[in-house]
Amino acid sequence: MFHLLHGSLTPSAMATGQAAGVAASMALEENQSPSDISIQMLQEKLREGGAVIN
């Protein structure tokens, strides 16, 4: 059963990790807290990297 759950959670875990990494990178580049970055800019950068955001 674990492998079934693991397989279904992997894509969302990867997307979360990608978003967290991009947000951290943006925060460092802009010398801001991750909570202060622009959500719109984050979404734009994620889309540029191939993420699908609904």
C-alpha distance matrix in Angstrom:
0.0 3.8 5.5 5.3 6.5 8.6 10.1 11.1 12.6 14.4 17.4 18.2 18.1 20.3 22.6 22.9 23.8 26.3 27.9 28.2 29.8 32.2 33.2 33.9 35.9 37.9 38.6 39.9 42.1 43.5 43.8 42.0 39.1 35.9 36.2 39.6 38.8 39.2 36.1 37.8 38.6 35.0 33.7 36.5 35.6 31.9 33.0 35.4 32.4 30.6 28.4 28.0 28.9 29.2
3.8 0.0 3.8 5.4 5.2 5.9 8.4 10.0 10.4 11.9 15.2 16.0 15.2 17.5 20.1 20.1 20.7 23.4 25.1 25.1 26.5 29.2 30.1 30.6 32.7 34.8 35.3 36.6 38.8 40.3 40.5 38.7 35.9 32.8 33.3 36.8 35.9 36.6 33.7 35.6 36.1 32.4 31.5 34.2 33.0 29.4 30.9 33.1 30.0 28.5 26.3 26.3 27.3 28.0
5.5 3.8 0.0 3.8 5.5 4.9 5.9 8.6 9.8 10.3 13.5 15.1 14.6 16.2 18.9 19.6 20.0 22.2 24.3 24.7 25.8 28.2 29.6 30.2 31.9 34.1 35.1 36.1 38.1 39.8 40.3 38.8 36.2 32.9 33.8 37.0 35.8 36.3 33.3 34.9 35.2 31.6 30.5 33.0 31.7 28.0 29.2 31.2 28.1 26.4 24.5 24.7 26.1 27.0
5.3 5.4 3.8 0.0 3.8 5.5 5.3 6.4 8.8 10.2 12.7 14.0 14.5 16.3 18.4 19.3 20.3 22.3 24.1 24.9 26.3 28.4 29.7 30.7 32.5 34.3 35.3 36.8 38.6 40.1 40.8 39.0 36.5 33.0 33.5 36.7 35.4 35.6 32.4 33.8 34.4 31.0 29.5 32.0 31.1 27.4 28.2 30.5 27.7 25.6 23.5 23.1 24.4 24.8
6.5 5.2 5.5 3.8 0.0 3.8 5.4 5.2 6.1 8.6 11.2 11.7 11.9 14.3 16.3 16.6 17.8 20.2 21.6 22.2 23.9 26.1 27.0 28.0 30.0 31.8 32.5 34.1 36.1 37.4 37.9 36.0 33.3 29.9 30.2 33.5 32.5 32.8 29.6 31.3 32.1 28.5 27.2 30.0 29.2 25.5 26.7 29.2 26.4 24.6 22.1 21.8 22.5 23.0
8.6 5.9 4.9 5.5 3.8 0.0 3.8 5.5 5.2 6.0 9.5 10.5 9.8 11.8 14.4 14.8 15.4 17.8 19.7 20.0 21.3 23.7 24.9 25.6 27.5 29.5 30.4 31.7 33.6 35.2 35.7 34.1 31.5 28.2 28.9 32.1 31.0 31.5 28.5 30.3 30.6 26.9 25.9 28.5 27.3 23.7 25.1 27.2 24.2 22.7 20.5 20.8 21.9 22.9
10.1 8.4 5.9 5.3 5.4 3.8 0.0 3.8 5.6 5.5 7.9 10.0 10.3 11.4 13.7 15.1 15.9 17.5 19.6 20.6 21.7 23.6 25.2 26.3 27.8 29.6 31.0 32.3 33.9 35.5 36.4 34.9 32.6 29.1 29.9 32.9 31.3 31.5 28.4 29.7 30.0 26.5 25.1 27.4 26.3 22.6 23.5 25.6 22.6 20.7 18.8 18.8 20.4 21.4
11.1 10.0 8.6 6.4 5.2 5.5 3.8 0.0 3.8 5.7 6.9 8.0 9.4 11.2 12.5 13.8 15.4 17.0 18.4 19.7 21.3 22.9 24.2 25.7 27.3 28.8 30.1 31.8 33.3 34.6 35.6 33.8 31.4 27.8 28.2 31.2 29.7 29.6 26.3 27.5 28.2 24.9 23.2 25.7 25.1 21.3 22.0 24.6 22.0 19.8 17.4 16.8 18.0 18.5
12.6 10.4 9.8 8.8 6.1 5.2 5.6 3.8 0.0 3.8 5.8 5.6 6.1 8.6 10.2 10.7 12.2 14.3 15.6 16.4 18.2 20.1 21.1 22.4 24.3 25.9 26.8 28.6 30.3 31.6 32.4 30.4 28.0 24.4 24.9 28.0 26.7 26.9 23.7 25.4 26.0 22.4 21.2 24.0 23.1 19.4 20.8 23.3 20.6 19.0 16.3 16.2 16.9 17.9
14.4 11.9 10.3 10.2 8.6 6.0 5.5 5.7 3.8 0.0 3.8 5.6 5.0 6.0 8.6 9.8 10.4 12.1 14.2 15.2 16.3 18.2 19.8 20.8 22.3 24.2 25.5 26.9 28.4 30.1 31.0 29.5 27.3 23.7 24.8 27.6 26.0 26.3 23.4 24.9 25.0 21.4 20.3 22.7 21.4 17.7 19.2 21.2 18.2 16.8 14.6 15.3 16.6 18.3
17.4 15.2 13.5 12.7 11.2 9.5 7.9 6.9 5.8 3.8 0.0 3.8 5.4 5.1 6.2 8.6 9.9 10.5 12.3 14.2 15.3 16.5 18.3 19.9 21.1 22.5 24.2 25.8 27.0 28.5 29.8 28.3 26.4 22.7 23.7 26.2 24.2 24.1 21.0 22.0 22.2 18.8 17.3 19.5 18.5 14.7 15.8 18.0 15.2 13.4 11.1 11.5 13.1 14.8
18.2 16.0 15.1 14.0 11.7 10.5 10.0 8.0 5.6 5.6 3.8 0.0 3.8 5.4 5.0 6.1 8.5 9.8 10.5 12.2 14.1 15.3 16.3 18.2 19.9 21.0 22.3 24.3 25.7 26.8 27.9 26.0 23.9 20.1 20.7 23.4 21.7 21.6 18.5 19.9 20.4 17.0 15.6 18.4 17.6 14.0 15.4 18.1 15.7 14.3 11.2 11.3 11.7 13.2
18.1 15.2 14.6 14.5 11.9 9.8 10.3 9.4 6.1 5.0 5.4 3.8 0.0 3.8 5.5 5.1 6.1 8.6 9.9 10.5 12.2 14.3 15.2 16.3 18.3 19.9 20.9 22.5 24.3 25.6 26.4 24.7 22.3 18.8 19.7 22.7 21.2 21.8 19.1 20.9 21.0 17.3 16.7 19.5 18.1 14.7 16.9 19.1 16.3 15.6 12.9 13.9 14.4 16.3
20.3 17.5 16.2 16.3 14.3 11.8 11.4 11.2 8.6 6.0 5.1 5.4 3.8 0.0 3.8 5.4 5.1 6.1 8.6 9.8 10.5 12.3 14.1 15.2 16.4 18.3 19.8 21.1 22.5 24.2 25.3 24.0 22.2 18.6 20.1 22.7 20.7 21.1 18.6 20.0 19.6 15.9 15.4 17.6 15.8 12.4 14.5 16.2 13.1 12.6 10.4 12.2 13.5 16.1
22.6 20.1 18.9 18.4 16.3 14.4 13.7 12.5 10.2 8.6 6.2 5.0 5.5 3.8 0.0 3.8 5.4 5.0 6.2 8.5 9.8 10.6 12.1 14.1 15.3 16.4 18.2 20.0 21.1 22.4 23.8 22.3 20.6 16.8 18.0 20.2 18.1 18.1 15.3 16.5 16.4 12.8 11.8 14.3 13.0 9.4 11.4 13.7 11.1 10.5 7.6 9.1 9.8 12.6
22.9 20.1 19.6 19.3 16.6 14.8 15.1 13.8 10.7 9.8 8.6 6.1 5.1 5.4 3.8 0.0 3.8 5.4 5.2 6.1 8.5 10.0 10.5 12.2 14.2 15.3 16.3 18.3 20.0 21.0 21.9 20.0 17.9 14.2 15.1 17.8 16.2 16.7 14.1 16.1 16.1 12.4 12.2 15.2 13.9 10.8 13.6 15.8 13.5 13.6 10.5 11.9 11.6 14.0
23.8 20.7 20.0 20.3 17.8 15.4 15.9 15.4 12.2 10.4 9.9 8.5 6.1 5.1 5.4 3.8 0.0 3.8 5.4 5.1 6.1 8.6 9.8 10.5 12.2 14.2 15.2 16.5 18.3 19.9 20.6 19.2 17.3 13.9 15.7 18.3 16.6 17.7 15.7 17.7 16.9 13.1 13.7 16.2 14.0 11.3 14.5 15.9 13.1 13.9 11.6 14.0 14.2 17.1
26.3 23.4 22.2 22.3 20.2 17.8 17.5 17.0 14.3 12.1 10.5 9.8 8.6 6.1 5.0 5.4 3.8 0.0 3.8 5.5 5.2 6.2 8.5 9.9 10.6 12.3 14.2 15.5 16.5 18.3 19.6 18.6 17.3 13.8 15.9 17.8 15.4 16.1 14.1 15.5 14.3 10.7 11.1 13.0 10.6 7.9 11.1 12.2 9.3 10.5 8.7 11.6 12.2 15.6
27.9 25.1 24.3 24.1 21.6 19.7 19.6 18.4 15.6 14.2 12.3 10.5 9.9 8.6 6.2 5.2 5.4 3.8 0.0 3.8 5.4 5.2 6.0 8.5 9.9 10.5 12.1 14.2 15.3 16.3 17.7 16.2 14.7 11.0 12.6 14.5 12.1 12.6 10.5 12.3 11.5 7.7 8.4 11.0 9.2 6.9 10.4 12.1 10.3 11.5 9.0 11.3 10.7 13.9
28.2 25.1 24.7 24.9 22.2 20.0 20.6 19.7 16.4 15.2 14.2 12.2 10.5 9.8 8.5 6.1 5.1 5.5 3.8 0.0 3.8 5.5 5.1 6.1 8.6 9.9 10.4 12.3 14.2 15.3 15.9 14.3 12.4 8.8 10.9 13.3 11.7 13.2 11.8 14.4 13.3 9.7 11.4 13.9 11.9 10.3 13.9 15.2 13.3 15.0 12.7 15.0 14.3 17.2
29.8 26.5 25.8 26.3 23.9 21.3 21.7 21.3 18.2 16.3 15.3 14.1 12.2 10.5 9.8 8.5 6.1 5.2 5.4 3.8 0.0 3.8 5.4 5.1 6.2 8.6 9.8 10.7 12.3 14.2 15.0 14.3 13.2 10.1 13.0 14.8 12.7 14.5 13.7 15.7 13.7 10.4 12.4 14.1 11.2 10.1 13.9 14.2 11.9 14.3 12.9 15.9 15.9 19.3
32.2 29.2 28.2 28.4 26.1 23.7 23.6 22.9 20.1 18.2 16.5 15.3 14.3 12.3 10.6 10.0 8.6 6.2 5.2 5.5 3.8 0.0 3.8 5.4 5.1 6.1 8.5 9.9 10.5 12.2 13.9 13.2 12.8 9.7 12.5 13.4 10.6 11.7 11.1 12.5 10.2 7.1 9.5 10.6 7.6 7.3 11.1 11.2 9.6 12.4 11.3 14.4 14.2 17.6
33.2 30.1 29.6 29.7 27.0 24.9 25.2 24.2 21.1 19.8 18.3 16.3 15.2 14.1 12.1 10.5 9.8 8.5 6.0 5.1 5.4 3.8 0.0 3.8 5.4 5.1 6.1 8.7 9.9 10.5 11.8 10.3 9.4 6.0 8.7 9.8 7.3 9.2 8.9 11.2 9.4 6.4 9.5 11.3 9.2 9.4 13.0 13.7 12.8 15.3 13.6 16.0 14.9 17.9
33.9 30.6 30.2 30.7 28.0 25.6 26.3 25.7 22.4 20.8 19.9 18.2 16.3 15.2 14.1 12.2 10.5 9.9 8.5 6.1 5.1 5.4 3.8 0.0 3.8 5.5 5.1 6.2 8.6 9.9 10.2 9.3 8.4 5.9 9.5 10.8 9.2 11.9 12.4 14.8 12.7 10.0 13.2 14.7 12.2 12.5 16.2 16.4 15.1 17.8 16.5 19.2 18.4 21.5
35.9 32.7 31.9 32.5 30.0 27.5 27.8 27.3 24.3 22.3 21.1 19.9 18.3 16.4 15.3 14.2 12.2 10.6 9.9 8.6 6.2 5.1 5.4 3.8 0.0 3.8 5.4 5.2 6.2 8.6 9.7 10.1 10.5 8.7 12.3 12.6 10.3 12.5 13.4 15.0 12.1 10.1 13.3 13.8 10.7 11.8 15.3 14.6 13.5 16.8 16.2 19.3 19.0 22.3
37.9 34.8 34.1 34.3 31.8 29.5 29.6 28.8 25.9 24.2 22.5 21.0 19.9 18.3 16.4 15.3 14.2 12.3 10.5 9.9 8.6 6.1 5.1 5.5 3.8 0.0 3.8 5.4 5.1 6.1 8.3 8.2 9.3 7.6 10.7 10.0 7.2 9.2 10.7 12.1 9.0 7.8 11.5 11.7 9.4 11.3 14.5 13.9 13.7 16.9 16.2 19.0 18.1 21.2
38.6 35.3 35.1 35.3 32.5 30.4 31.0 30.1 26.8 25.5 24.2 22.3 20.9 19.8 18.2 16.3 15.2 14.2 12.1 10.4 9.8 8.5 6.1 5.1 5.4 3.8 0.0 3.8 5.5 5.2 5.7 4.8 5.7 5.1 8.4 7.8 6.3 9.6 11.5 13.7 11.3 10.1 13.9 14.7 12.8 14.3 17.7 17.5 17.2 20.3 19.1 21.6 20.4 23.2
39.9 36.6 36.1 36.8 34.1 31.7 32.3 31.8 28.6 26.9 25.8 24.3 22.5 21.1 20.0 18.3 16.5 15.5 14.2 12.3 10.7 9.9 8.7 6.2 5.2 5.4 3.8 0.0 3.8 5.5 4.9 6.4 7.9 8.3 11.8 11.2 10.0 13.1 15.2 17.0 14.2 13.1 16.8 17.2 14.7 16.3 19.7 18.9 18.3 21.7 21.0 23.9 23.1 26.2
42.1 38.8 38.1 38.6 36.1 33.6 33.9 33.3 30.3 28.4 27.0 25.7 24.3 22.5 21.1 20.0 18.3 16.5 15.3 14.2 12.3 10.5 9.9 8.6 6.2 5.1 5.5 3.8 0.0 3.8 5.6 7.9 10.4 10.6 13.8 12.4 10.4 12.7 15.1 16.1 12.8 12.6 16.2 15.8 13.3 15.7 18.6 17.3 17.3 20.8 20.7 23.6 23.0 26.1
43.5 40.3 39.8 40.1 37.4 35.2 35.5 34.6 31.6 30.1 28.5 26.8 25.6 24.2 22.4 21.0 19.9 18.3 16.3 15.3 14.2 12.2 10.5 9.9 8.6 6.1 5.2 5.5 3.8 0.0 3.8 5.4 8.7 9.6 12.0 9.8 8.2 10.6 13.6 14.8 11.9 12.3 16.0 15.8 14.1 16.7 19.5 18.6 19.1 22.4 21.9 24.4 23.2 26.0
43.8 40.5 40.3 40.8 37.9 35.7 36.4 35.6 32.4 31.0 29.8 27.9 26.4 25.3 23.8 21.9 20.6 19.6 17.7 15.9 15.0 13.9 11.8 10.2 9.7 8.3 5.7 4.9 5.6 3.8 0.0 3.8 7.1 9.2 11.7 9.9 9.7 12.8 15.8 17.6 15.0 14.9 18.7 19.0 17.2 19.4 22.5 21.8 21.9 25.2 24.4 26.9 25.6 28.3
42.0 38.7 38.8 39.0 36.0 34.1 34.9 33.8 30.4 29.5 28.3 26.0 24.7 24.0 22.3 20.0 19.2 18.6 16.2 14.3 14.3 13.2 10.3 9.3 10.1 8.2 4.8 6.4 7.9 5.4 3.8 0.0 3.8 6.3 8.1 6.2 6.9 10.4 13.2 15.5 13.6 13.3 17.0 17.9 16.6 18.4 21.5 21.5 21.7 24.6 23.3 25.4 23.7 26.1
39.1 35.9 36.2 36.5 33.3 31.5 32.6 31.4 28.0 27.3 26.4 23.9 22.3 22.2 20.6 17.9 17.3 17.3 14.7 12.4 13.2 12.8 9.4 8.4 10.5 9.3 5.7 7.9 10.4 8.7 7.1 3.8 0.0 3.8 5.3 5.3 7.0 10.8 12.7 15.7 14.4 13.3 16.8 18.5 17.2 18.3 21.6 22.1 21.9 24.5 22.7 24.7 22.8 25.0
35.9 32.8 32.9 33.0 29.9 28.2 29.1 27.8 24.4 23.7 22.7 20.1 18.8 18.6 16.8 14.2 13.9 13.8 11.0 8.8 10.1 9.7 6.0 5.9 8.7 7.6 5.1 8.3 10.6 9.6 9.2 6.3 3.8 0.0 3.8 5.4 5.6 9.1 10.0 13.3 12.2 10.3 13.6 15.6 14.4 14.9 18.3 19.2 18.7 21.1 19.1 21.0 19.2 21.5
36.2 33.3 33.8 33.5 30.2 28.9 29.9 28.2 24.9 24.8 23.7 20.7 19.7 20.1 18.0 15.1 15.7 15.9 12.6 10.9 13.0 12.5 8.7 9.5 12.3 10.7 8.4 11.8 13.8 12.0 11.7 8.1 5.3 3.8 0.0 3.8 5.8 8.5 9.2 12.8 12.7 11.2 14.0 16.5 16.0 16.4 19.4 20.9 20.7 22.7 20.2 21.5 19.1 20.8
39.6 36.8 37.0 36.7 33.5 32.1 32.9 31.2 28.0 27.6 26.2 23.4 22.7 22.7 20.2 17.8 18.3 17.8 14.5 13.3 14.8 13.4 9.8 10.8 12.6 10.0 7.8 11.2 12.4 9.8 9.9 6.2 5.3 5.4 3.8 0.0 3.8 6.6 8.7 11.7 11.3 11.0 14.0 15.8 15.7 16.8 19.6 20.6 21.1 23.3 21.3 22.6 20.1 21.9
38.8 35.9 35.8 35.4 32.5 31.0 31.3 29.7 26.7 26.0 24.2 21.7 21.2 20.7 18.1 16.2 16.6 15.4 12.1 11.7 12.7 10.6 7.3 9.2 10.3 7.2 6.3 10.0 10.4 8.2 9.7 6.9 7.0 5.6 5.8 3.8 0.0 3.8 6.3 8.8 7.8 7.5 10.8 12.2 11.9 13.4 16.1 16.9 17.6 19.9 18.1 19.7 17.5 19.6
39.2 36.6 36.3 35.6 32.8 31.5 31.5 29.6 26.9 26.3 24.1 21.6 21.8 21.1 18.1 16.7 17.7 16.1 12.6 13.2 14.5 11.7 9.2 11.9 12.5 9.2 9.6 13.1 12.7 10.6 12.8 10.4 10.8 9.1 8.5 6.6 3.8 0.0 3.8 5.4 5.2 6.2 8.7 9.8 10.7 12.3 14.3 15.4 16.7 18.6 16.9 17.9 15.4 17.2
36.1 33.7 33.3 32.4 29.6 28.5 28.4 26.3 23.7 23.4 21.0 18.5 19.1 18.6 15.3 14.1 15.7 14.1 10.5 11.8 13.7 11.1 8.9 12.4 13.4 10.7 11.5 15.2 15.1 13.6 15.8 13.2 12.7 10.0 9.2 8.7 6.3 3.8 0.0 3.8 5.4 5.0 6.1 8.5 9.9 10.4 12.2 14.1 15.2 16.5 14.2 14.8 12.0 13.6
37.8 35.6 34.9 33.8 31.3 30.3 29.7 27.5 25.4 24.9 22.0 19.9 20.9 20.0 16.5 16.1 17.7 15.5 12.3 14.4 15.7 12.5 11.2 14.8 15.0 12.1 13.7 17.0 16.1 14.8 17.6 15.5 15.7 13.3 12.8 11.7 8.8 5.4 3.8 0.0 3.8 5.4 5.1 6.1 8.7 9.9 10.5 12.3 14.3 15.4 13.6 13.9 11.3 12.8
38.6 36.1 35.2 34.4 32.1 30.6 30.0 28.2 26.0 25.0 22.2 20.4 21.0 19.6 16.4 16.1 16.9 14.3 11.5 13.3 13.7 10.2 9.4 12.7 12.1 9.0 11.3 14.2 12.8 11.9 15.0 13.6 14.4 12.2 12.7 11.3 7.8 5.2 5.4 3.8 0.0 3.8 5.4 5.0 6.2 8.5 9.8 10.5 12.4 14.3 13.3 14.5 12.7 15.1
35.0 32.4 31.6 31.0 28.5 26.9 26.5 24.9 22.4 21.4 18.8 17.0 17.3 15.9 12.8 12.4 13.1 10.7 7.7 9.7 10.4 7.1 6.4 10.0 10.1 7.8 10.1 13.1 12.6 12.3 14.9 13.3 13.3 10.3 11.2 11.0 7.5 6.2 5.0 5.4 3.8 0.0 3.8 5.4 5.2 6.2 8.6 9.9 10.7 12.6 10.9 12.6 10.9 13.7
33.7 31.5 30.5 29.5 27.2 25.9 25.1 23.2 21.2 20.3 17.3 15.6 16.7 15.4 11.8 12.2 13.7 11.1 8.4 11.4 12.4 9.5 9.5 13.2 13.3 11.5 13.9 16.8 16.2 16.0 18.7 17.0 16.8 13.6 14.0 14.0 10.8 8.7 6.1 5.1 5.4 3.8 0.0 3.8 5.5 5.0 6.1 8.6 9.8 10.6 8.6 9.4 7.4 10.2
36.5 34.2 33.0 32.0 30.0 28.5 27.4 25.7 24.0 22.7 19.5 18.4 19.5 17.6 14.3 15.2 16.2 13.0 11.0 13.9 14.1 10.6 11.3 14.7 13.8 11.7 14.7 17.2 15.8 15.8 19.0 17.9 18.5 15.6 16.5 15.8 12.2 9.8 8.5 6.1 5.0 5.4 3.8 0.0 3.8 5.4 5.1 6.2 8.7 10.0 9.3 10.5 9.5 12.2
35.6 33.0 31.7 31.1 29.2 27.3 26.3 25.1 23.1 21.4 18.5 17.6 18.1 15.8 13.0 13.9 14.0 10.6 9.2 11.9 11.2 7.6 9.2 12.2 10.7 9.4 12.8 14.7 13.3 14.1 17.2 16.6 17.2 14.4 16.0 15.7 11.9 10.7 9.9 8.7 6.2 5.2 5.5 3.8 0.0 3.8 5.4 5.0 6.3 8.9 8.7 11.2 11.0 14.4
31.9 29.4 28.0 27.4 25.5 23.7 22.6 21.3 19.4 17.7 14.7 14.0 14.7 12.4 9.4 10.8 11.3 7.9 6.9 10.3 10.1 7.3 9.4 12.5 11.8 11.3 14.3 16.3 15.7 16.7 19.4 18.4 18.3 14.9 16.4 16.8 13.4 12.3 10.4 9.9 8.5 6.2 5.0 5.4 3.8 0.0 3.8 5.4 5.0 6.5 5.3 8.0 8.2 11.9
33.0 30.9 29.2 28.2 26.7 25.1 23.5 22.0 20.8 19.2 15.8 15.4 16.9 14.5 11.4 13.6 14.5 11.1 10.4 13.9 13.9 11.1 13.0 16.2 15.3 14.5 17.7 19.7 18.6 19.5 22.5 21.5 21.6 18.3 19.4 19.6 16.1 14.3 12.2 10.5 9.8 8.6 6.1 5.1 5.4 3.8 0.0 3.8 5.2 5.0 4.7 6.3 7.2 10.6
35.4 33.1 31.2 30.5 29.2 27.2 25.6 24.6 23.3 21.2 18.0 18.1 19.1 16.2 13.7 15.8 15.9 12.2 12.1 15.2 14.2 11.2 13.7 16.4 14.6 13.9 17.5 18.9 17.3 18.6 21.8 21.5 22.1 19.2 20.9 20.6 16.9 15.4 14.1 12.3 10.5 9.9 8.6 6.2 5.0 5.4 3.8 0.0 3.8 5.5 7.3 9.7 11.0 14.3
32.4 30.0 28.1 27.7 26.4 24.2 22.6 22.0 20.6 18.2 15.2 15.7 16.3 13.1 11.1 13.5 13.1 9.3 10.3 13.3 11.9 9.6 12.8 15.1 13.5 13.7 17.2 18.3 17.3 19.1 21.9 21.7 21.9 18.7 20.7 21.1 17.6 16.7 15.2 14.3 12.4 10.7 9.8 8.7 6.3 5.0 5.2 3.8 0.0 3.8 5.8 9.2 11.2 14.9
30.6 28.5 26.4 25.6 24.6 22.7 20.7 19.8 19.0 16.8 13.4 14.3 15.6 12.6 10.5 13.6 13.9 10.5 11.5 15.0 14.3 12.4 15.3 17.8 16.8 16.9 20.3 21.7 20.8 22.4 25.2 24.6 24.5 21.1 22.7 23.3 19.9 18.6 16.5 15.4 14.3 12.6 10.6 10.0 8.9 6.5 5.0 5.5 3.8 0.0 3.8 6.5 9.4 12.8
28.4 26.3 24.5 23.5 22.1 20.5 18.8 17.4 16.3 14.6 11.1 11.2 12.9 10.4 7.6 10.5 11.6 8.7 9.0 12.7 12.9 11.3 13.6 16.5 16.2 16.2 19.1 21.0 20.7 21.9 24.4 23.3 22.7 19.1 20.2 21.3 18.1 16.9 14.2 13.6 13.3 10.9 8.6 9.3 8.7 5.3 4.7 7.3 5.8 3.8 0.0 3.8 6.2 9.8
28.0 26.3 24.7 23.1 21.8 20.8 18.8 16.8 16.2 15.3 11.5 11.3 13.9 12.2 9.1 11.9 14.0 11.6 11.3 15.0 15.9 14.4 16.0 19.2 19.3 19.0 21.6 23.9 23.6 24.4 26.9 25.4 24.7 21.0 21.5 22.6 19.7 17.9 14.8 13.9 14.5 12.6 9.4 10.5 11.2 8.0 6.3 9.7 9.2 6.5 3.8 0.0 3.8 6.6
28.9 27.3 26.1 24.4 22.5 21.9 20.4 18.0 16.9 16.6 13.1 11.7 14.4 13.5 9.8 11.6 14.2 12.2 10.7 14.3 15.9 14.2 14.9 18.4 19.0 18.1 20.4 23.1 23.0 23.2 25.6 23.7 22.8 19.2 19.1 20.1 17.5 15.4 12.0 11.3 12.7 10.9 7.4 9.5 11.0 8.2 7.2 11.0 11.2 9.4 6.2 3.8 0.0 3.8
29.2 28.0 27.0 24.8 23.0 22.9 21.4 18.5 17.9 18.3 14.8 13.2 16.3 16.1 12.6 14.0 17.1 15.6 13.9 17.2 19.3 17.6 17.9 21.5 22.3 21.2 23.2 26.2 26.1 26.0 28.3 26.1 25.0 21.5 20.8 21.9 19.6 17.2 13.6 12.8 15.1 13.7 10.2 12.2 14.4 11.9 10.6 14.3 14.9 12.8 9.8 6.6 3.8 0.0
